[in-house]
Amino acid sequence: MLRFDPFRDLDRLTEQMLGVPAGSARAPRFMPMDLYRSGDHYVVHADLPGIDPGSVDVSVDSGTLTIRAERSARTEQSVQWLASERFTGSFMRQLSLGEGVDADRIAATYENGVLTVTIPIAEKAKPRRIEVEVRTEQNVVPGSAEQAQVTTG
């Protein structure tokens, strides 16, 4: 008697892509994120669904922003896995920060499985307008052509 298993092809594909048997703990390959500039700050949104907020660590060292998080493996020993596609283990992402950011004011929040890191732009790196001084008096240098015309004219 043949038994139909709709997940067999999915498991085989998972094994080929990840190089590990389906249903076993796998090391995460990536942490999906968006990065954009909004006004005077940069924003990072990193997807970390199912992550314990206590395991999330955001740090800055020597111009590198590091995001770490961990998802623990499920411990049910008496279950028969039909599909196991969620990565477990440690996630890490690093971003190089330019000199134009204010590393002391970086803030992070975690809500609904999304970590948001706000990176302010340093005051010295913000564009600024330079005031143009307008002079109304003409300075005449003695012995110049303008002075010669005034005295001879």
Buried (B, 14 or more C-beta within 10 A) or exposed (E): EEEEEEBEEBBEEBBEEBEEEBBEEBEBEEBEBEEEEEEEBBBBEBBBEEBEEEBBEBEBEEEEBEBBBBBEEEEEEEEEEEEBEEBBEEBEBEBEBEEEBBBEEBEBEBEEEBBBBBBBBBEEBEEEEEEEEEEEEEEEEEEEEEEEEEEEE
